[in-house]
């Protein structure tokens, strides 16, 4: 009984930590997407690597292998990008941002009592080796309109990408991203 409560508290702490690191990853990736000056770029990579490394260790401590593996793979791609071995382009962000979303979805699933977050995260990290090799990554179809990246989540379009067709409240008329 005591062991079960301890495991629940540990998992709750872990989920809170995942949520914090997801916010940090998302903010840093969005800032990196703007093409910052070299000093800020280096600071962003340091923050990204710190978050992924910490998340990897935390996931290992609670036995969340999918999050641990995803964090490890993210760390590899971020290190390669920092060193100039992986291009920081639309393909990079088209892979990395959905993985961060999948980490968030996994945390929410764990918060509601699931043992793991389902297949989304595992599916999304499969694009990382292709990104590392310079091939065009193939991602599963987005579950919702990915245009929300330009606005806070509180006012984002949450319609399925195909149903959105640019009819959400976004000021531009480019329609949803087809990453």
C-alpha positions in Angstrom: 0.0 0.0 0.0 2.7 2.5 1.0 4.8 1.4 -2.0 1.8 2.1 -4.3 1.3 5.5 -2.9 5.0 6.3 -3.3 5.0 5.1 -6.9 2.0 7.3 -7.6 3.7 10.3 -6.0 6.8 9.6 -7.9 4.9 9.4 -11.2 3.0 12.7 -10.4 6.3 14.4 -9.8 7.7 12.9 -13.0 4.7 14.1 -15.0 5.1 17.6 -13.6 8.7 17.5 -14.6 7.8 16.4 -18.2 5.3 19.2 -18.5 8.0 21.7 -17.5 10.6 20.4 -19.9 8.0 20.3 -22.7 7.3 24.0 -22.2 11.1 24.7 -22.2 11.7 22.6 -25.3 8.8 24.2 -27.2 9.9 27.8 -26.2 13.5 27.1 -27.2 12.6 25.5 -30.5 10.3 28.3 -31.4 13.0 30.9 -30.6 15.5 28.9 -32.6 13.1 28.8 -35.5 13.4 32.6 -35.7 17.1 32.4 -36.6 18.7 34.0 -33.6 22.2 35.5 -33.4 25.1 33.0 -32.7 25.3 33.7 -28.9 21.5 33.3 -28.4 21.5 30.2 -30.7 24.2 28.6 -28.5 22.2 29.4 -25.4 19.1 27.9 -26.9 20.9 24.7 -27.8 22.3 24.5 -24.3 18.7 24.9 -22.9 17.4 22.3 -25.3 20.2 19.8 -24.5 19.8 20.4 -20.7 16.1 19.7 -20.9 16.4 16.6 -23.0 19.2 15.2 -20.8 17.3 15.8 -17.6 14.1 14.4 -19.1 16.1 11.3 -20.2 17.4 10.7 -16.6 14.0 11.3 -15.0 12.3 8.9 -17.4 14.9 6.2 -16.7 14.3 6.6 -12.9 10.5 5.9 -13.3 10.9 3.2 -16.0 9.3 5.2 -18.8 11.3 3.7 -21.7 9.5 5.5 -24.5 10.2 8.9 -23.0 13.8 7.9 -22.2 14.4 6.7 -25.8 12.8 9.8 -27.3 14.8 12.0 -25.1 18.0 10.2 -26.0 17.2 10.5 -29.7 16.3 14.1 -29.4 19.6 14.7 -27.6 21.5 13.1 -30.5 19.7 15.2 -33.1 20.2 18.4 -31.1 23.9 17.7 -30.6 24.3 17.1 -34.3 22.4 20.3 -35.2 24.4 22.3 -32.8 27.6 21.0 -34.5 26.2 21.7 -38.0 25.7 18.1 -39.0 21.9 18.4 -39.2 20.3 21.3 -41.0 18.1 23.6 -38.9 15.4 24.0 -41.5 11.7 23.5 -42.0 12.2 19.7 -42.0 14.0 19.9 -38.6 11.2 21.9 -37.0 8.6 19.7 -38.8 10.0 16.7 -36.9 11.0 18.2 -33.6 7.9 20.2 -32.8 5.5 17.2 -33.2 7.8 15.1 -31.0 7.5 17.8 -28.3 3.7 17.6 -28.8 3.8 13.9 -28.5 5.8 14.2 -25.2 3.1 16.5 -23.9 0.4 14.0 -24.9 2.3 11.2 -23.2 2.6 13.2 -20.0 -1.2 13.8 -20.1 -1.8 10.1 -20.6 0.4 9.3 -17.7 -1.3 11.9 -15.6 -4.7 10.2 -16.3 -3.3 6.9 -15.1 -2.2 5.2 -18.3 1.0 3.1 -18.1 2.4 4.7 -21.2 1.4 7.5 -23.6 0.4 5.3 -26.5 2.0 5.0 -29.9 2.2 8.6 -30.9 5.6 9.4 -29.4 7.1 6.1 -30.5 5.8 6.8 -34.1 7.1 10.3 -34.2 10.7 9.5 -33.1 11.0 7.1 -36.0 11.5 10.2 -38.2 14.7 11.2 -36.3 17.2 8.8 -38.1 16.0 10.1 -41.5 16.5 13.6 -40.2 20.0 12.7 -39.0 20.9 11.2 -42.4 19.7 14.2 -44.4 16.8 12.3 -45.9 13.4 14.0 -46.0 11.6 12.8 -42.8 8.2 11.2 -43.1 5.9 12.0 -40.2 2.6 10.5 -39.4 -0.3 12.8 -40.3 -0.8 15.5 -37.6 -3.7 14.9 -35.3 -4.7 18.6 -35.3 -3.9 21.7 -37.2 -0.2 22.5 -36.6 -0.6 26.2 -37.2 -1.1 26.7 -33.5 2.7 27.0 -33.2 2.4 30.7 -34.1 0.0 31.4 -31.2 -0.3 30.3 -27.6 -2.1 27.0 -27.1 -5.1 28.8 -25.4 -6.2 30.2 -28.8 -4.9 27.5 -31.1 -6.9 25.6 -33.7 -7.6 22.2 -32.4 -9.6 20.9 -35.4 -8.2 17.9 -37.2 -5.8 19.2 -39.9 -8.0 18.1 -42.8 -11.1 19.7 -41.3 -9.4 22.9 -40.4 -8.6 23.9 -44.0 -7.4 27.3 -42.8 -10.8 28.2 -41.3 -9.5 28.7 -37.8 -8.8 32.1 -36.3 -5.4 32.6 -37.8 -4.7 35.9 -39.5 -2.9 34.4 -42.5 -4.7 32.4 -45.2 -2.0 29.8 -45.8 -4.1 27.0 -44.3 -2.8 24.4 -41.9 0.7 23.1 -42.1 1.0 19.8 -44.0 4.1 18.5 -42.2 
